[in-house]
């Protein structure tokens, strides 16, 4: 019987950058003509946002935000190493990086022997000049895959009625999503090496905006068309796939970390807040359900509800929630890093067997 550990993290690209550049997405949004003129003045921002921005344009807040989340990454890495998994399955999203106009699948399992990448060159949200580690922008990283486990999971999902796309290699000239790259870079934040195999499991979180916005902030450009792409898979489908994944791997010979990687509400996706700060209230409501182990709440979400809150990427966590529901795991660690200035709220969590009290 396979044993499993549940983990939730962020892949926020701001942590690749230095503190004075971490608010780059907010600065970019403020240049858009779609943001009302009065909201380009910090004096008209919500009180918590003004406080976070401070007198130094968020530099001190950036250092605190980074420290909180990276300390969580260090703890989560220790937990993963103590668990000693055969591989980590990562539910992550693609933002017009690997999947573009030629094909946008709802899901895709990557059966890779190795992930080779130059993330500072390939990420859409790459650092402008220098990354926080001072590494060359053409630095090459290599991580191990687990083709056997990826193939096993894919076949079992197909056998059980899920028409699961899969890929044996990345398309020429295209990168695997920064949701996977960022996660791996942060799990090795202290650069001691990271050799645990990974199985990337793509979820089309951006759905109705992925091509229109080129996976980023294209919808804020003056020339952006007012059209929409077909939607993401509904939350109930993501939940059920996560649940079935847990069933399959529970009957496998492997020890597995099931990991969701994403921030929660994203400012640049939250139209009702004019794309400059996230929907903190909606995130707090989901956080309450997560802490209580009420994972069904994630299945009950609707796509209009998700998109209204700018929580597109929460679908990665919905997959994890389905797995946790099946395994009857409860959180034994949850940390929430709220931010109005740094694009998104981040949740970091660990889930294991038993009825432990949420931290």
Secondary structure, DSSP 4 states (H G I P E B T S, - for coil): ---EEEEEE---GGGGS-GGGTTHHHHHHHT-TTS-GGGGSGGGS-HHHHHHHTTTTTHHHHHHHHHHHHHHHHHHHHHHHHHT-SEEEEEEE-SSSS--TT---SEEEE--SEEEE-HHHH-TT--SS--TT---TT--EEEEB-HHHHHHHHHHHHHTT----EESSPPTT-PPPHHHHHHHHHHTTT-S-----EEEEEE--SGGGTTTTTTTTGGGSTT--S--PPPPPPHHHHHHHHHHHHHHHHTSS--EEEEEE--SSBGGG-GGGTTSS--HHHHHHHHHHHHHT-THHHHH--HHHHHHTT-TTHHHHHHHHHHHHHHT-EEEEEEEE--SSSSB-EEEEEEESS-PPP-
